[in-house]
Amino acid sequence: MQLRCFDPTCATKLDLHAPALACPICGGLLEVDMDGPAFDASVLKELWSERRRSRDPRDISGVWRYREALPDYPANEIVTLGEGNTPLVRGHKTASWAGVSDLQFKHLGWNPTGCFKDLGMTVGMTEAVHIGAKVVACASTGNTAASLAAYAARAGLIGRVYLPAGQVSLNKLAQALDFGAEVVEVEGSFDDALNTLLEKTGEGIYFLNSINPFRIEGQKTTMYELLDQLNWKSPDYLVVPGGNLGNSAAFGKAFDELLRYGFIAKAPRMIVVQAAGANPFAQLWRDGADELSPVEEPETIATAIRIGNPRSWKKSLRGVRNTAGQVLDVTDDEIAEAKAVIGHDGIGCEPASAATLAGLRKLRASNQIPEDARVVAILTGHALKDTNFIIQAHQREEAHAH
Ligand code: F0G
């Protein structure tokens, strides 16, 4: 395995563990390039099933169980909290609200810190340990910060998180503090916090934002686990919320590999849903544009995806195009309503996650997907990630009723 510039016209190759954040030639995003198929899909499917009976911490992790598809590390370097292993939960009220008959949620909020970020962080932090990093840092709308803080604590590294001041759910801030991270508040949006962090290159800091290709590798295993759960038969549609677009980028990479190496015959159509106030990717899709125009002042109640300049849009776009998917946006009211329905289905999630259900309903209402389509929606964060949102929504409801 090695690192490769994502831009196909450049495709510069680097050593797998080169401490580069971007392509040294063109500045493009980097990705981990898997070597050719050194393995047989049917043998690996069997091996990965077998590992569910094992007590090896790597086999218990729903990420490292699939380690043949990941960079190789000595077992003692792996930083794991037993992430992954999240269930598929069937939607009932949610399915009828959206107007589909076959809806399942893959709830990534049921991870150690309550969010999908753990799936990438376990690999990113392991890489940090492998190269001897001492300080790890990220900019975040809250969840990456909580996850980095936990895994840094486990690894014995200093964790530093850059947050947009006053715009992060207190539950997430509390987690970062609880896990002992250094918190730096930056005036402005997530994009400003990320720019502030990126100026710190050369200060011996290892960056763990989703431009880090090792995080993408870990997040990619979400689709390995999902397809494993579905006995390697893809649903018709996969719906995922989009912020910085790292997760959809990771899923796109997973489908590419799973198809190339013969694990699946067909990938699901990937639908990326953004919030209307933070929708540069949905705009790009609607306009058929070739370049992303950032949203200067992103605004949405779903603070996790309040991002105007998503870094991984090119990778995500490749995944959407390769799977004949699409990108759309939904309003804050639609997100709030969808979130309440997910709660009333006994599942619960944070606001950003509910964008998936809102997007699904919107696509059904305009007949862009059939009623009997088999749909998997990704829920990215736990309901307890933003309790203030829930309390306020209920206070508003009560005030309305009186
Ligand atoms: N859902 C939740 C709950 C998130 O926290 C995020 C991103 C997303 C969706 C969007 O994922 O960026 O990969 O498209 N949260 C980041 C953070 C930005 O800092 O925690 P994406």
Residues whose N, C-alpha, C, O or C-beta is under 5 A from the ligand:
A	BS01	F0G	A139 S140 T141 G142 N143 T144 A145 P241 G242 G243 N244 L245 G246 N247 S248 A304 I305 A352 S353 T380 G381
